[in-house]
Each structure stands twice: as structure tokens, then as C-alpha cells.
Amino acid sequence: MTTTEADDPVPASFPHAQSPEPRGNLATFLRSPGVKFIMIGIISVALLVPLLLVWGLTEERAQRAADVSRRIANGWGGDQTINGPYLAVPFFVQRSRDVDGRTIVDQVTEWALVMPETLDVTADLKTEERKLSIYTLPVYNGALTLKGRFGKGILQDLTQFPGEPQLDRAFLVLNINDITGIRSDAGVKIDNGGVLPFDPGMRQVSAMAIAAADGYPTPQTNVGVHRAIERPLVENGFAFEIALSLNGSRSFAVAPAGQTTSFAAKADWPHPGFEGLFLPEQKSVTATNFEAKWTIPYLARGIDRVAAGSTLPLSGSLMTINLVEPVQFYQVISRTLKYSIGFISLVFLAVFVVELKGGRMVHWIQYVLTGLALIVFYVLLLALAEHTGFTIAYAVAALATTLLIAAYLGSATGSRKNGLSLGAVLLSAYGVMYLVLREDEYALLAGALISFVTIAATMYATRRVEWSAPVPQALPAR
């Protein structure tokens, strides 16, 4: 009588126990540790498919959050950039062109943009978080003051340009990235006089702004305000003071439009991010607010005090403050997915070692189910983070996944001790991964060390395994 596979006695230990079946038997071959190891690798690679689906889901939810943020910003005010003020002076210039062998002379209007000698900008940002559905966006209302002076040498500076300056048509122009955020009757005081109101738009002067249609910077004339300036003021110079209330969201930036520019900002927001060409010389960040100061001298800007053309300069030379959200969990979850294949492989290696040492086979289907449970962790993390925040969501998802897998594999291997051991491995792995995610600068180093320790531990645990020997069979169900 042939002994069936189910009737085989369970080996007392592994790997020294040998199956009585012939070496050439397919079932014996498939139960060898070497083949099992390869199958686990194939399963790990196959799990990349559902991982990519989870990644796509994360990106889709992040895009939806960005869309909702834009809706909030459209009703309140978007990213704000202040560039100016400049004194725009038109010129009548004679330009010749050839038409059918004839020379035609046209009179065209060209522009010179004069920058103030000094510019002092102060911004006091009052912040709050606006919520729509389950999404929030940090917004602010800024009390802005711009003070400075145009010097007496304007006429001398204008002599470098060809043509005749039209001083009677000169005007003051100030670029504001999103004028829908203006919340006061903005005006300018000239030489400490009364407030002269601005008019919307910048007339023939344009600024590089983001067009909603294609998302690329394009010259626009409606992203600012202007005020006509009398000829005597242009000839003799003048002091100015501009005050306005401005709504915005996410970021606030100032261009160093003055020959010497100083910028001081404060806000009741504890998570500022400083970017742009110029970083603050002084900054103070506390648990509730921050303050920062910049001073940009004339030479550091890299351009002359008078610019030719009708497009405002310095749009790429900004002092930028970002209102950073404490947890950008969509980006963090995407980062965890980058480590997912390594994380799954780590758990599979732990299960494989337990299987080798415990003397009871774990079926490849059970590896698949374990891998799917590890993938569901990311779905749980994404769903919970949108309601509770990243830290709480991570703790709940990690604990639930650990309990599920530990209980399942403890039952599959017939050992509560194995289940507890695997649970400890999982909790440790989740804890280490959380620390890695919090310290982005050391993520690569930590990942490399974890990978080395993992492979070293696996090599040590399997150093005496007979890879061609059959893996012990699972006990029959009782």
C-alpha cells in the first residue's frame, strides 16, 4: 500500500528530518526550502500590482485635496506675491523698418521702470484654517505696509534710454498676484499727504503670473493696481506709503523692488517654511508664531535701478514664506509605499524563518493573504488619516494589522509563541518605519541599515538549512 501524503508523520525537527517520498517526487521538490524561498520572492513581486493600485488611490485622493484647496483659495485668496511699487515712464521712440525696399519710420511707445531708492515692507499675517468637507487649508489676512522713496535722480537715470520721456503719463504700479484677495480701499500717501486711491490693473505694464488655462507663467496686466503721478513729483522725487489688507493662502512672497529692500514679517503660525532666492537674516519660531527679517542690498539683486521694458522684473527673486501644514500625510503615505516591498519582504522572511524553525509548513496561499493584509494597512492609513491625522491613523492601522497577522500566523503555525514573535517583529518594523518617515534626511541611511540587519539575521538563522530538503507538511485539520 502506498502511504499518502496526509499520513506522513510530522518530523520532530527541521531541517534534519527527511521525507520518505522519492527525491524526484514533484511534491517533495515543491516543499524544499529553496523552492519555497523562490516562491516567496515571486509572491512579493506579484504584490506590487495591488501596491500600485493603492499608490494610484493615494495620488487620486491627494489630487482631490488639491482641488478642494483651490476652491477654498478661490473664495478667499490664493498664493500672494507683492512686487513693487515701480514708477512706470513711457517713451516715444522712433523705430525704422523695411517694407518692400522702403524704410518706414514709426513712432512707438516703450517703457522704463524706475525702482525706489529704499523700500521697507512689513507684514502681519493673521492665520486660520478653512475647512471644506474633510479638507483644510491654511489661509491668512495680512496687514501690509510698504514705505520708501524715489530719489531726485530719476531724470538723469532716464537719459540712458532713447526717445522722449512722457513724464505727464508716468504712474506708480504695484503687482499683487491675486487682487481678489484685497480687503481694503488700497491707496498711497505721497510725501505724507492724503491717501490717493489706486485704480485696478497695471495699464500697459504686465507681470509674469500663472495663467489658469495652462498653468504656465504668462504676462498679465490685471494682476495689480496703479496710480497716476504728477510730473513735478517725477522730476523731484517723492516718498510714498502704501497700506492694504490682503487675504491669501499657503504662501506670501515679496520681491526686492527697492534698491535697498528690508522686509519684516510675523504670523501666528508655528510651521513656517522659508524659500526663494533670499532667506531671512533673522528668524524666531515658537510653538505659536514666528518672526523673520530680510535686508537685500542693491548689489545683491543683480539688476540696475532702472529696467527697460513693460514687464516687471524680479519675479524670480523673491523672499517667500510658506504656511507649511504640520502633516502632509498624502506625501508621507506615498513615501511609505516606496518602502512597502522591502517591508513585505521583511515580514515574509520572518515568517519563513519561523516556518523553518517551527516544523510546520505555511502554505503559499497563507503568504499571499499575509501580504494582502500588509497592503490593506496602507488603505487603512489613507482612509483614517483624512479624518484623524497621520499619527493616530498610523498607530491604529499598524496595531490592527499586527494583531490580525499575528493571530492568523500563530494559528497557521500551531504556536501562540510564533504568533507573539511575529507580532513583536511587526510592531518593531512599524515603529522603525514611523521614525524613518519623521526623519526624512536620514531615511536612506536608516533603510540601508535595516536592510543589512534583516538580511544578516536571515542568513544567520538559515545558515544550516538543507535547501534541497523538503519543508515539513502542515498537520491535517482536526
Secondary structure, 3 states (H helix, E strand, C coil): CCCCHHHCCCCCCCCCCCCCCCCCCHHHHHCCHHHHHHHHHHHHHHCHHHHHHHHHHHHHHHHHHHHHHHHHHHHHCCCEEEEEEEEEEEEEEEEEEEECCEEEEEEEEEEEEECCCEEEEEEEEEEEEEEECCEEEEEEEEEEEEEEEECCCHHHHHCCCCCEECHHHCEEEEEECCHHHECCCCEEEECCCCEEECEECCCCCEEEEECCCCCCEEEECCCEEEEECCHHHHHHCEEEEEEEEEEEECEEEECCCCCEEEEEEEECCCCEEEEECCCCCEEEECCCCEEEEEEECHHHHCCCCEEECCECCCCCCCEEEEECCCCCHHHHHHHHHHCHHHHHHHHHHHHHHHHHHHCCCCCHHHHHHHHHHHHHHHHHHHHHHHHHCHHHHHHHHHHHHHHHHHHHHHHHCCCHHHHHHHHHHHHHHHHHHHHHHHCHHHHHHHHHHHHHHHHHHHHHHCCCCCCCCCCCCCCCCC
